[in-house]
Amino acid sequence: MVANRPAVRVALVQAAPVAFDLAKTLDKLQSRTNEAARQGAQLVLFPEAFVSAYPRGLNFGTVIGSRTDEGREWYRRYWASSVELPGPDADRIGAMARDAGVYLVVGVIERDGGSLYCSVAFFGPDGVYLGKHRKLMPTAAERVVWAQGDGTTLPVFNTPIGNIGAVICWENYMPLLRTAMYEQGIELYCAPTADNRDSWLASMQHIALEGRCFVLSANQFAQRSDYPADYPASFMDARDETVISRGGSCIVGPMGQLLAGPVYDIETILLADLDLNDIVRSKLDFDVTGHYARPDVFKLLVNK
């Protein structure tokens, strides 16, 4: 860890993709990345499942013991709007990072064979695909369409702007997963999410305090018009401007202080300048995997 470190400007994009349309979603990803870069961002974070849909309200025609042909077709459409990591679409996203000169952290739906994963993809400012994290445990009905990740994709990347990693949505309620990230020295803790409840903010502040790290949480602001016209969810007949996801993106410092947000009910880019020296300052009285740990009592085993 460098003794005296420069500030880092980060950006969180609170926006929705063009759901189930990969080409238009990638266009939007590029335009918002460039917009953040013009404002001086060195790292840009997009929400969970930004490429190209968080399928809110969709049941894919499933009930216990039965599936429908319509639901299978929606799964095919979802699969078709996903990306391979690595792959040609990942190459395009990498080119966006290179052209903007930023670290790009993007929530994607990743396809591998016939299976889909809720993943986060990491790209460097040189356009290189750094790696991915697959969500370990999809929540509730997400398990219908998302497979489980495993211990092979729990990276924390050591970069000139800090150690970057990601934990997705309700994975953040898994204490041992958080500890695995803390043990790797995470400093820029990315928490893309689909949870827009008021209680989410308290969780992000707790994690920042617990890990003595900066927590960046990006969520979608989505309206009915962001989903296909034939989308068979409960809000199918809602007005175009009806809010489906209200956002709540925020940036929290290592003492739990709010640096930006939370922001609701608007598409926006949140910016903050992070003094990475605050990480060391905050560890005077608490270092969760250092001087405040008790390795003689507790031990974490991670199967990678």
C-alpha positions as CSV (number, residue, x, y, z in Angstrom):
1,M,0.0,0.0,0.0
2,V,1.4,3.4,-1.1
3,A,2.1,5.7,1.9
4,N,0.5,8.8,0.4
5,R,-2.0,8.2,-2.4
6,P,-3.8,10.6,-4.9
7,A,-7.5,11.0,-4.9
8,V,-9.6,8.9,-7.3
9,R,-12.7,10.1,-9.1
10,V,-15.4,7.4,-9.4
11,A,-18.7,7.5,-11.3
12,L,-21.9,5.4,-10.8
13,V,-24.3,5.3,-13.7
14,Q,-27.9,5.1,-12.5
15,A,-29.8,4.1,-15.6
16,A,-31.6,1.3,-17.3
17,P,-30.6,-0.7,-20.4
18,V,-32.8,-1.2,-23.4
19,A,-34.0,-4.5,-22.0
20,F,-33.6,-7.6,-24.1
21,D,-31.9,-5.5,-26.9
22,L,-28.1,-6.1,-26.7
23,A,-27.1,-3.8,-29.5
24,K,-29.0,-0.8,-28.2
25,T,-27.9,-1.5,-24.6
26,L,-24.2,-1.5,-25.7
27,D,-24.8,1.8,-27.4
28,K,-26.2,3.2,-24.2
29,L,-23.3,1.7,-22.2
30,Q,-20.9,3.5,-24.4
31,S,-22.6,6.9,-24.3
32,R,-22.9,6.8,-20.5
33,T,-19.3,5.7,-20.1
34,N,-18.1,8.5,-22.3
35,E,-20.2,11.0,-20.4
36,A,-18.7,9.9,-17.1
37,A,-15.2,10.1,-18.5
38,R,-15.8,13.6,-19.7
39,Q,-16.5,14.5,-16.1
40,G,-13.1,13.1,-15.0
41,A,-14.1,9.7,-13.8
42,Q,-11.3,7.1,-13.5
43,L,-13.7,4.2,-12.6
44,V,-17.2,3.8,-14.0
45,L,-19.7,1.4,-12.4
46,F,-22.9,0.2,-13.9
47,P,-25.8,-1.6,-12.1
48,E,-26.5,-5.3,-11.7
49,A,-27.6,-6.9,-15.0
50,F,-27.2,-3.8,-17.0
51,V,-26.3,-5.8,-20.1
52,S,-29.0,-6.3,-21.0
53,A,-31.8,-6.8,-18.5
54,Y,-32.8,-7.4,-14.9
55,P,-36.0,-9.3,-15.7
56,R,-38.1,-7.7,-13.0
57,G,-41.6,-9.2,-12.7
58,L,-41.0,-11.9,-15.3
59,N,-41.7,-15.5,-14.3
60,F,-40.6,-17.2,-17.6
61,G,-43.8,-19.3,-17.5
62,T,-42.7,-21.3,-14.6
63,V,-44.6,-22.8,-11.7
64,I,-43.6,-25.9,-9.7
65,G,-44.1,-28.9,-12.0
66,S,-44.8,-26.9,-15.2
67,R,-43.2,-24.6,-17.8
68,T,-44.9,-22.8,-20.8
69,D,-43.7,-22.5,-24.4
70,E,-44.0,-18.7,-24.0
71,G,-41.7,-18.8,-21.0
72,R,-39.1,-20.8,-22.9
73,E,-39.2,-18.3,-25.7
74,W,-38.6,-15.5,-23.3
75,Y,-35.6,-17.4,-21.9
76,R,-34.3,-17.7,-25.5
77,R,-34.7,-13.9,-25.9
78,Y,-32.9,-13.3,-22.7
79,W,-30.1,-15.7,-23.6
80,A,-29.8,-13.9,-27.0
81,S,-29.3,-10.5,-25.3
82,S,-26.6,-11.8,-23.0
83,V,-22.8,-11.8,-23.5
84,E,-19.9,-14.3,-23.4
85,L,-17.0,-13.5,-21.1
86,P,-14.6,-13.3,-22.9
87,G,-16.1,-12.9,-26.3
88,P,-16.8,-10.5,-29.1
89,D,-19.2,-8.4,-27.1
90,A,-16.7,-8.3,-24.2
91,D,-14.1,-7.0,-26.7
92,R,-16.5,-4.2,-27.6
93,I,-17.0,-3.2,-24.0
94,G,-13.2,-3.3,-23.5
95,A,-12.8,-0.9,-26.4
96,M,-15.3,1.4,-24.7
97,A,-13.1,1.4,-21.6
98,R,-10.0,2.0,-23.7
99,D,-11.5,4.9,-25.7
100,A,-12.8,6.5,-22.5
101,G,-9.6,5.8,-20.5
102,V,-11.4,4.3,-17.5
103,Y,-11.7,1.2,-15.4
104,L,-15.1,-0.1,-16.4
105,V,-17.1,-2.4,-14.1
106,V,-20.4,-3.6,-15.6
107,G,-23.2,-5.8,-14.4
108,V,-23.9,-8.3,-17.2
109,I,-25.9,-11.4,-17.9
110,E,-23.3,-13.9,-19.0
111,R,-24.0,-16.9,-21.1
112,D,-22.0,-20.1,-21.0
113,G,-23.4,-22.8,-23.1
114,G,-27.2,-22.9,-22.4
115,S,-26.8,-21.4,-18.9
116,L,-27.0,-17.8,-17.8
117,Y,-25.1,-16.1,-14.9
118,C,-25.5,-12.8,-13.2
119,S,-22.0,-11.5,-13.5
120,V,-19.8,-8.4,-13.1
121,A,-17.2,-7.9,-15.8
122,F,-14.0,-5.8,-15.2
123,F,-12.1,-3.9,-17.9
124,G,-8.9,-1.8,-17.7
125,P,-8.3,1.6,-19.2
126,D,-6.2,-0.1,-21.8
127,G,-9.2,-2.1,-22.9
128,V,-8.0,-5.4,-21.4
129,Y,-10.7,-7.7,-20.0
130,L,-9.5,-8.3,-16.5
131,G,-11.9,-10.9,-15.4
132,K,-15.4,-11.5,-13.8
133,H,-17.3,-12.3,-10.7
134,R,-20.3,-14.6,-11.0
135,K,-23.1,-14.2,-8.4
136,L,-22.8,-17.1,-6.0
137,M,-26.4,-17.3,-5.0
138,P,-29.2,-15.9,-7.1
139,T,-32.0,-14.7,-4.9
140,A,-35.4,-16.4,-4.8
141,A,-37.0,-16.6,-8.3
142,E,-33.8,-15.4,-9.9
143,R,-32.7,-19.0,-9.6
144,V,-35.2,-20.0,-12.3
145,V,-32.9,-18.4,-14.9
146,W,-29.5,-17.7,-13.3
147,A,-27.0,-20.5,-12.5
148,Q,-24.8,-20.3,-9.4
149,G,-21.3,-19.0,-9.5
150,D,-18.4,-20.6,-7.6
151,G,-15.2,-19.8,-5.8
152,T,-13.2,-19.5,-9.1
153,T,-14.6,-16.0,-9.7
154,L,-14.0,-14.0,-6.5
155,P,-11.3,-11.6,-7.7
156,V,-9.9,-8.4,-6.3
157,F,-7.8,-6.6,-8.8
158,N,-4.8,-4.6,-7.7
159,T,-4.7,-1.5,-9.8
160,P,-3.0,1.9,-9.7
161,I,-6.3,3.5,-8.5
162,G,-6.9,0.9,-5.8
163,N,-7.9,-2.7,-5.2
164,I,-11.2,-3.3,-7.1
165,G,-13.7,-6.1,-6.5
166,A,-17.5,-6.7,-6.7
167,V,-20.2,-8.3,-4.7
168,I,-23.6,-8.4,-6.3
169,C,-26.9,-7.4,-4.6
170,W,-27.9,-9.8,-1.8
171,E,-24.5,-11.5,-1.9
172,N,-23.7,-8.5,0.3
173,Y,-25.7,-10.2,3.1
174,M,-23.3,-13.2,3.1
175,P,-20.8,-12.4,5.9
176,L,-18.2,-15.0,4.8
177,L,-18.2,-13.6,1.2
178,R,-17.6,-10.1,2.5
179,T,-14.8,-11.4,4.7
180,A,-13.2,-13.1,1.6
181,M,-13.1,-9.8,-0.1
182,Y,-11.7,-8.0,2.9
183,E,-9.0,-10.6,3.2
184,Q,-7.9,-9.8,-0.4
185,G,-7.5,-6.1,0.6
186,I,-10.5,-4.7,-1.3
187,E,-10.5,-0.9,-1.3
188,L,-13.1,0.0,-4.0
189,Y,-15.9,-2.3,-3.1
190,C,-18.4,-2.4,-6.0
191,A,-22.0,-3.4,-5.0
192,P,-24.2,-3.3,-8.1
193,T,-27.7,-4.1,-7.1
194,A,-31.4,-4.3,-8.0
195,D,-32.5,-3.6,-4.4
196,N,-34.1,-0.1,-4.2
197,R,-35.5,-0.4,-0.7
198,D,-34.7,2.2,2.0
199,S,-32.9,-0.5,4.0
200,W,-30.2,-0.9,1.3
201,L,-28.4,2.3,2.3
202,A,-27.9,1.0,5.9
203,S,-26.3,-2.2,4.5
204,M,-23.9,-0.2,2.3
205,Q,-22.9,2.0,5.3
206,H,-22.4,-1.1,7.5
207,I,-20.1,-2.7,4.9
208,A,-18.0,0.4,4.4
209,L,-17.6,0.6,8.2
210,E,-16.9,-3.2,8.5
211,G,-14.4,-3.4,5.7
212,R,-13.0,0.1,6.1
213,C,-13.3,0.5,2.3
214,F,-15.2,2.7,-0.1
215,V,-18.5,1.2,-1.2
216,L,-19.9,2.0,-4.6
217,S,-23.5,0.8,-5.1
218,A,-25.2,1.4,-8.5
219,N,-28.8,0.5,-9.2
220,Q,-31.0,1.0,-12.2
221,F,-33.5,3.7,-12.6
222,A,-36.0,2.0,-14.9
223,Q,-39.4,2.9,-16.3
224,R,-42.0,0.8,-18.2
225,S,-40.7,2.2,-21.5
226,D,-37.3,0.5,-20.8
227,Y,-38.9,-2.9,-21.3
228,P,-40.3,-4.5,-24.5
229,A,-43.9,-3.6,-25.4
230,D,-44.9,-7.3,-25.1
231,Y,-43.2,-7.9,-21.8
232,P,-45.6,-10.2,-19.9
233,A,-45.1,-8.8,-16.3
234,S,-47.7,-7.4,-13.9
235,F,-46.8,-3.9,-15.1
236,M,-47.3,-4.7,-18.8
237,D,-50.1,-2.3,-19.1
238,A,-48.6,0.5,-17.1
239,R,-47.9,3.9,-18.6
240,D,-44.4,4.4,-20.3
241,E,-43.3,6.7,-17.5
242,T,-44.3,4.4,-14.7
243,V,-41.2,3.8,-12.5
244,I,-40.2,0.1,-12.2
245,S,-37.0,0.6,-10.3
246,R,-36.4,3.9,-8.5
247,G,-32.6,3.6,-8.1
248,G,-31.0,4.5,-4.8
249,S,-27.3,4.5,-6.0
250,C,-24.8,5.7,-3.4
251,I,-21.1,6.1,-2.6
252,V,-20.0,5.6,1.0
253,G,-16.6,6.3,2.7
254,P,-14.7,4.0,5.0
255,M,-16.1,5.6,8.1
256,G,-19.7,5.1,6.8
257,Q,-20.1,8.7,5.6
258,L,-22.2,9.4,2.6
259,L,-20.2,10.9,-0.2
260,A,-22.9,10.8,-2.9
261,G,-26.5,9.8,-2.9
262,P,-28.7,8.0,-2.4
263,V,-30.5,9.3,-5.4
264,Y,-34.0,8.1,-6.4
265,D,-36.4,8.5,-9.3
266,I,-34.0,9.9,-11.8
267,E,-31.5,8.8,-14.4
268,T,-28.2,10.3,-13.4
269,I,-24.4,9.8,-12.9
270,L,-23.1,10.1,-9.4
271,L,-19.6,11.3,-8.9
272,A,-17.2,11.4,-5.9
273,D,-13.6,12.1,-5.3
274,L,-12.2,9.5,-3.0
275,D,-9.2,10.1,-0.7
276,L,-7.7,6.7,-0.5
277,N,-5.6,7.7,2.4
278,D,-8.9,7.6,4.4
279,I,-8.7,3.8,4.3
280,V,-5.6,3.7,6.4
281,R,-6.8,6.5,8.7
282,S,-10.0,4.5,9.3
283,K,-8.0,1.4,10.4
284,L,-6.5,3.1,13.4
285,D,-9.2,1.5,15.6
286,F,-10.6,-1.3,13.4
287,D,-9.0,-3.6,10.8
288,V,-11.4,-6.5,10.2
289,T,-8.8,-8.9,8.9
290,G,-5.8,-7.3,10.6
291,H,-5.3,-6.1,14.2
292,Y,-9.0,-6.6,15.1
293,A,-9.2,-10.1,13.8
294,R,-8.8,-13.2,16.0
295,P,-7.2,-15.9,13.8
296,D,-6.6,-18.0,16.9
297,V,-10.4,-18.3,17.2
298,F,-11.7,-17.9,13.7
299,K,-10.6,-19.2,10.3
300,L,-12.1,-18.7,6.9
301,L,-11.7,-21.4,4.2
302,V,-12.5,-20.4,0.6
303,N,-12.7,-23.1,-2.0
304,K,-11.4,-21.6,-5.2
